[in-house]
Amino acid sequence: MSKKLLLTIVSLAIAVAAFAQGPRNPQNDPMPAGFYPAETNVFCCQYPAVNPVTKEAIFRIKADGAREVSIGICGKRYNFTKDAEGYWTVKTDPLIVGFHYYMINIDGTPCFDPGSEAFFGSNSEQSGIEIPEGPEGDYYRFDKNVPHGKIARCVYWSDINGMERVANVYTPAEYDKNPTKSYPVLYLLHGWGEDEQGWVIQGRTLNIMDNLIAAGKAVPMIIVIDSGDIKTNSYVREAQEGKTVSDIYVNDLMPYINDNFRTLKDRDHTAMAGLSRGGSQTFNTVFANLDKFSWVGGFSGGPRIADEAAAKALYNGAFTDAPKYNSQMHLLFMSTGSEENRGTKVGCDVLTKMGIRNVVFMESPGTAHEWLTWRRSLRDFAQLIFK
């Protein structure tokens, strides 16, 4: 073989390899020291990247023809800068730990980050990023050394809704091993703009409960996570006239759960809690059905009580007769993020002064109206119920 022919073959091989690889993709470039792919990234994507020590994040996106790219996250907007190959990059200030929704704004249009998984929030699919806590966040992380429960996706029929609905049902690790044992039930509601996947994915319910139960901090229980909305489709545009999602929970969902799972059906073993709008739905449901519930929790949601008069006006006067109330309810739990300014503690203090017992206030330090507040709330609430 001539030298010239050999060089030609080598050159062609290099060209073919270069063509197969395509142009350089900065998404795959080595990251700055201390940064790692966010745990919420699409598989094999390096960006967004997070520095677990400084809590800074780096976002990178390809947008050749864009004129302006920005991102809003944790209450602040950041502008990207563009390199010669059309990749836009920005590094944030230190971000609040926990999970945050975000979208990247390209020339005025909110867009997905192709490096992030999609999460349903604010009534749309959005990108999301987890800014890692230190060891204090281990309660919501997977622990290979503890027994694990499971979450079943269940479809049931709702006469009130006029169509099928989906509920996610958590059963503890011991559930399948104890076929004669029945369990208490917590009905757990998401907030506005989210759905029955919120507590499963963003809320980390499975890990939280597995870890609490394994540590002996929570009673083994069933948790039911349903949609807080009345569903519609091409054929069903609205529910039965005058009915609410509370009616669906009590008349359609609870009978389905009691028929298909080994539940303790009495009110002493039935709880409901919800976050944000789900907190309001929780209190409306529980106090309209005191024969069915005796534990209630509102996480950044539920009634806002400024004084005794406001408390007495709620739920057909449920708080006006403290001895009667105390004989029915085992726990009223209210939580908030320290940055929310919802007046939650004021309301709890008012109820306590009125003689309402077993009122528990919990504040999540350093967080606002966000999933870390609600993960912490579930952790604390779950340790108090059914005991």
C-alpha positions as CSV (number, residue, x, y, z in Angstrom):
1,M,0.0,0.0,0.0
2,S,1.4,3.4,-1.0
3,K,2.0,6.1,1.6
4,K,-0.4,8.4,-0.2
5,L,-3.2,5.8,-0.1
6,L,-2.6,5.1,3.6
7,L,-2.8,8.8,4.4
8,T,-6.0,9.1,2.4
9,I,-7.5,6.2,4.3
10,V,-6.5,7.7,7.7
11,S,-7.9,11.1,6.7
12,L,-11.2,9.5,5.6
13,A,-11.4,7.6,8.9
14,I,-10.8,10.8,10.9
15,A,-13.5,12.6,8.9
16,V,-16.0,9.8,9.3
17,A,-15.3,9.8,13.1
18,A,-15.7,13.5,13.3
19,F,-19.0,13.4,11.4
20,A,-20.3,10.7,13.6
21,Q,-19.5,12.6,16.7
22,G,-21.0,15.9,15.4
23,P,-19.9,19.3,16.5
24,R,-18.5,19.8,20.0
25,N,-21.3,19.8,22.6
26,P,-20.4,22.0,25.6
27,Q,-23.2,20.2,27.5
28,N,-20.7,17.4,27.8
29,D,-17.6,19.5,28.6
30,P,-15.9,18.9,32.0
31,M,-17.8,20.9,34.7
32,P,-16.1,23.5,36.9
33,A,-14.5,22.1,40.1
34,G,-17.1,21.4,42.8
35,F,-20.1,21.1,40.4
36,Y,-22.0,17.9,39.7
37,P,-25.1,17.1,37.6
38,A,-28.3,17.9,39.5
39,E,-30.1,14.8,40.7
40,T,-33.2,16.0,38.8
41,N,-31.4,15.9,35.4
42,V,-32.3,13.7,32.5
43,F,-30.1,10.7,32.4
44,C,-26.6,11.4,31.1
45,C,-27.0,15.2,31.0
46,Q,-24.4,17.2,33.0
47,Y,-26.3,20.5,33.1
48,P,-27.9,21.9,35.2
49,A,-25.0,21.4,37.5
50,V,-25.1,22.1,41.3
51,N,-22.3,22.8,43.8
52,P,-23.5,20.9,46.9
53,V,-21.2,23.1,49.1
54,T,-21.9,26.6,47.8
55,K,-25.5,25.7,46.6
56,E,-24.8,27.6,43.4
57,A,-26.2,26.2,40.1
58,I,-25.0,26.4,36.5
59,F,-27.6,26.3,33.7
60,R,-26.6,25.7,30.0
61,I,-28.8,25.6,26.9
62,K,-28.3,25.6,23.1
63,A,-30.2,28.4,21.5
64,D,-28.3,29.6,18.4
65,G,-30.7,32.3,17.2
66,A,-31.8,33.6,20.5
67,R,-31.3,37.3,21.4
68,E,-31.9,37.0,25.1
69,V,-32.0,34.1,27.6
70,S,-32.8,34.3,31.3
71,I,-34.0,32.2,34.2
72,G,-36.1,33.1,37.3
73,I,-35.5,30.9,40.3
74,C,-35.8,31.4,44.1
75,G,-37.2,34.9,43.6
76,K,-34.4,36.2,41.4
77,R,-33.8,36.5,37.7
78,Y,-30.5,35.8,36.0
79,N,-29.3,36.6,32.5
80,F,-27.4,34.0,30.4
81,T,-24.3,34.8,28.3
82,K,-23.8,33.3,24.9
83,D,-20.6,31.7,23.5
84,A,-19.4,31.4,19.9
85,E,-21.2,28.1,19.3
86,G,-24.6,29.2,20.4
87,Y,-24.6,27.8,24.0
88,W,-26.0,30.1,26.7
89,T,-24.7,29.7,30.3
90,V,-25.4,31.3,33.6
91,K,-24.2,30.6,37.2
92,T,-26.6,31.6,40.0
93,D,-26.0,32.9,43.5
94,P,-26.4,30.3,46.3
95,L,-29.9,28.9,46.1
96,I,-32.2,27.7,48.9
97,V,-31.9,24.0,49.5
98,G,-34.8,21.8,48.3
99,F,-36.8,21.4,45.1
100,H,-37.6,24.3,42.8
101,Y,-39.6,24.6,39.6
102,Y,-38.2,26.8,36.8
103,M,-38.4,27.6,33.1
104,I,-35.8,29.2,30.9
105,N,-37.1,32.3,29.1
106,I,-35.9,32.5,25.5
107,D,-36.8,35.8,23.8
108,G,-39.9,36.2,26.0
109,T,-41.1,32.6,25.7
110,P,-40.9,30.2,28.7
111,C,-39.2,27.0,27.6
112,F,-38.2,23.6,29.1
113,D,-34.6,23.0,30.0
114,P,-33.8,19.9,27.9
115,G,-31.3,18.8,30.6
116,S,-34.0,18.5,33.3
117,E,-36.8,16.0,34.0
118,A,-40.3,17.4,33.7
119,F,-42.5,18.0,36.8
120,F,-46.1,19.0,36.9
121,G,-46.7,22.2,38.8
122,S,-48.7,25.5,38.3
123,N,-50.9,23.5,35.9
124,S,-48.2,22.8,33.4
125,E,-45.1,20.6,33.0
126,Q,-42.0,22.5,34.2
127,S,-38.4,21.9,34.7
128,G,-37.2,21.3,38.2
129,I,-33.9,21.3,40.2
130,E,-33.0,19.8,43.5
131,I,-30.5,21.9,45.5
132,P,-29.1,19.3,48.0
133,E,-29.3,19.6,51.7
134,G,-26.6,18.0,53.8
135,P,-27.2,15.0,56.1
136,E,-30.3,16.8,57.5
137,G,-32.1,15.8,54.3
138,D,-31.5,12.1,54.8
139,Y,-35.1,11.6,56.0
140,Y,-36.4,12.0,52.4
141,R,-33.5,10.1,50.7
142,F,-33.6,6.4,49.7
143,D,-31.9,4.2,52.3
144,K,-30.9,0.8,51.0
145,N,-30.6,-0.5,54.6
146,V,-34.3,-0.1,55.5
147,P,-37.4,-2.2,54.4
148,H,-39.2,-0.5,51.5
149,G,-42.9,-0.1,50.9
150,K,-44.4,0.6,47.6
151,I,-46.8,2.9,45.8
152,A,-49.5,1.5,43.6
153,R,-51.2,3.5,40.9
154,C,-54.9,2.7,41.3
155,V,-57.8,3.6,38.9
156,Y,-61.3,3.8,40.4
157,W,-64.7,5.0,39.2
158,S,-66.2,8.2,40.5
159,D,-70.0,8.6,40.1
160,I,-69.7,12.2,41.2
161,N,-66.9,13.0,38.7
162,G,-68.6,10.9,36.1
163,M,-65.3,9.2,35.0
164,E,-62.4,7.2,36.2
165,R,-59.9,8.8,38.6
166,V,-56.3,7.9,39.6
167,A,-55.1,7.5,43.2
168,N,-51.6,6.7,44.3
169,V,-51.6,4.4,47.3
170,Y,-48.6,3.9,49.6
171,T,-48.5,0.6,51.6
172,P,-45.7,0.0,54.1
173,A,-43.0,-2.6,53.8
174,E,-44.8,-5.0,56.1
175,Y,-48.1,-4.8,54.4
176,D,-47.7,-7.9,52.1
177,K,-46.0,-9.9,54.9
178,N,-48.9,-9.5,57.3
179,P,-52.0,-10.5,55.3
180,T,-54.3,-10.5,58.3
181,K,-53.3,-7.0,59.6
182,S,-55.3,-3.9,58.9
183,Y,-53.8,-0.4,58.8
184,P,-54.8,3.2,59.6
185,V,-55.1,5.5,56.6
186,L,-53.8,9.0,55.8
187,Y,-55.4,10.9,52.9
188,L,-52.7,13.3,51.6
189,L,-53.6,16.1,49.3
190,H,-51.4,18.2,46.9
191,G,-51.6,21.9,46.2
192,W,-53.0,24.1,43.4
193,G,-51.6,23.4,40.0
194,E,-50.2,20.0,40.9
195,D,-51.7,16.5,40.8
196,E,-51.6,13.1,42.4
197,Q,-47.9,12.7,41.3
198,G,-46.8,15.6,43.4
199,W,-46.4,13.9,46.7
200,V,-45.0,10.8,45.1
201,I,-42.2,12.6,43.1
202,Q,-41.5,16.1,44.4
203,G,-42.7,15.2,47.9
204,R,-40.6,12.0,48.3
205,T,-43.4,10.3,50.3
206,L,-42.1,6.8,49.8
207,N,-38.7,7.5,51.2
208,I,-40.0,9.7,54.1
209,M,-42.4,7.0,55.3
210,D,-40.1,4.1,54.8
211,N,-37.4,5.8,56.8
212,L,-39.8,7.0,59.6
213,I,-41.4,3.5,60.0
214,A,-38.0,1.7,59.9
215,A,-36.8,4.0,62.7
216,G,-39.9,3.4,64.8
217,K,-40.9,7.0,64.6
218,A,-44.2,6.5,62.7
219,V,-46.9,3.9,62.8
220,P,-47.1,1.8,59.7
221,M,-49.9,3.2,57.7
222,I,-51.6,3.4,54.3
223,I,-51.3,6.8,52.5
224,V,-53.8,7.7,49.7
225,I,-52.8,10.5,47.3
226,D,-55.5,11.6,44.9
227,S,-56.1,14.5,42.7
228,G,-57.4,17.7,44.3
229,D,-59.3,18.6,41.1
230,I,-62.5,17.4,39.5
231,K,-61.3,15.8,36.2
232,T,-62.8,16.4,32.8
233,N,-62.3,15.0,29.3
234,S,-64.0,15.3,25.9
235,Y,-67.2,13.7,27.3
236,V,-67.2,14.9,30.9
237,R,-67.1,18.6,31.4
238,E,-68.2,19.0,35.0
239,A,-69.1,17.0,38.0
240,Q,-72.6,16.4,39.4
241,E,-74.2,19.8,40.1
242,G,-73.3,21.2,43.5
243,K,-70.7,18.5,44.3
244,T,-67.1,19.3,45.3
245,V,-63.9,17.3,45.4
246,S,-64.6,16.7,49.1
247,D,-67.7,14.7,48.0
248,I,-65.5,12.6,45.7
249,Y,-63.1,11.8,48.6
250,V,-65.8,10.8,51.0
251,N,-68.3,9.1,48.7
252,D,-66.2,7.5,45.9
253,L,-62.5,7.4,47.0
254,M,-62.9,6.2,50.7
255,P,-65.2,3.3,49.8
256,Y,-62.8,2.2,47.1
257,I,-59.8,2.2,49.4
258,N,-61.7,0.4,52.2
259,D,-62.9,-2.2,49.7
260,N,-59.5,-2.8,48.1
261,F,-57.0,-2.4,51.0
262,R,-56.9,-3.7,54.5
263,T,-57.9,-0.6,56.3
264,L,-59.0,0.3,59.9
265,K,-62.2,2.0,58.9
266,D,-63.1,3.9,62.0
267,R,-62.5,7.6,62.5
268,D,-59.8,7.1,65.1
269,H,-57.7,5.5,62.4
270,T,-58.4,8.0,59.6
271,A,-56.5,11.2,59.0
272,M,-56.3,13.8,56.3
273,A,-53.7,16.4,55.5
274,G,-52.9,18.7,52.6
275,L,-50.5,21.4,51.4
276,S,-51.5,24.9,50.3
277,R,-54.9,24.6,48.5
278,G,-55.0,21.0,49.6
279,G,-54.9,22.2,53.2
280,S,-58.1,24.2,52.7
281,Q,-59.7,21.2,51.0
282,T,-58.5,19.0,53.9
283,F,-60.2,21.2,56.6
284,N,-63.4,21.6,54.5
285,T,-63.6,17.8,54.1
286,V,-62.7,16.9,57.7
287,F,-65.0,19.3,59.4
288,A,-67.9,18.4,57.2
289,N,-67.4,14.8,58.0
290,L,-66.3,14.6,61.6
291,D,-67.8,11.1,61.8
292,K,-65.0,9.9,59.5
293,F,-61.8,11.7,60.6
294,S,-60.1,12.6,63.9
295,W,-56.7,13.8,62.7
296,V,-56.2,16.9,60.5
297,G,-53.2,18.7,59.1
298,G,-52.7,21.8,57.0
299,F,-49.2,22.4,55.5
300,S,-49.0,26.1,54.4
301,G,-52.8,25.8,54.0
302,G,-56.0,25.7,55.9
303,P,-57.9,28.4,57.8
304,R,-56.3,31.8,58.6
305,I,-57.5,32.7,62.1
306,A,-56.8,36.2,63.3
307,D,-58.9,36.2,66.4
308,E,-61.5,34.2,68.4
309,A,-64.4,35.6,66.4
310,A,-62.9,34.4,63.2
311,A,-62.3,31.0,64.7
312,K,-65.9,30.7,65.9
313,A,-67.2,31.5,62.4
314,L,-65.4,28.6,60.8
315,Y,-66.9,25.2,59.9
316,N,-70.4,25.7,61.3
317,G,-69.0,26.7,64.7
318,A,-66.8,23.6,65.2
319,F,-64.5,25.5,67.5
320,T,-67.2,27.2,69.6
321,D,-67.6,24.2,72.0
322,A,-64.1,23.2,73.1
323,P,-65.1,20.2,75.2
324,K,-67.2,18.7,72.3
325,Y,-64.4,19.4,69.8
326,N,-61.7,17.9,72.1
327,S,-63.8,14.7,72.5
328,Q,-63.8,14.2,68.7
329,M,-60.4,15.4,67.4
330,H,-57.0,13.9,68.3
331,L,-54.8,16.4,66.5
332,L,-54.9,19.7,64.6
333,F,-51.5,20.3,63.0
334,M,-50.6,23.5,61.1
335,S,-47.3,24.2,59.5
336,T,-45.6,26.9,57.5
337,G,-42.3,28.0,56.1
338,S,-40.5,30.7,58.0
339,E,-40.6,32.9,54.9
340,E,-44.3,32.6,54.2
341,N,-45.8,35.1,56.7
342,R,-49.1,33.3,56.7
343,G,-50.0,34.1,60.4
344,T,-50.3,30.4,61.1
345,K,-48.8,30.5,64.6
346,V,-51.3,33.3,65.5
347,G,-54.2,31.0,64.5
348,C,-52.8,28.1,66.5
349,D,-52.4,30.3,69.6
350,V,-56.0,31.6,69.2
351,L,-57.3,28.0,69.2
352,T,-55.2,27.0,72.1
353,K,-56.4,30.0,74.2
354,M,-60.0,29.0,73.3
355,G,-59.4,25.6,75.0
356,I,-58.8,23.6,71.8
357,R,-56.4,20.8,72.7
358,N,-53.8,19.0,70.7
359,V,-53.0,22.0,68.4
360,V,-49.5,21.6,67.0
361,F,-47.7,24.4,65.2
362,M,-44.6,23.6,63.1
363,E,-42.3,26.0,61.3
364,S,-39.8,25.0,58.6
365,P,-36.7,27.2,58.9
366,G,-35.5,29.1,55.9
367,T,-38.1,27.9,53.4
368,A,-41.1,29.5,51.8
369,H,-44.1,28.1,49.9
370,E,-42.2,25.1,48.5
371,W,-41.7,21.4,48.6
372,L,-39.0,21.3,51.3
373,T,-41.5,23.0,53.7
374,W,-44.0,20.3,52.9
375,R,-41.6,17.4,53.1
376,R,-40.7,18.5,56.6
377,S,-44.3,18.9,57.4
378,L,-45.2,15.4,56.4
379,R,-42.2,14.1,58.3
380,D,-43.4,15.8,61.5
381,F,-47.1,15.1,61.0
382,A,-46.6,11.4,60.3
383,Q,-44.9,11.0,63.6
384,L,-47.9,12.3,65.6
385,I,-50.8,10.5,64.1
386,F,-52.4,7.2,65.1
387,K,-50.6,7.1,68.4
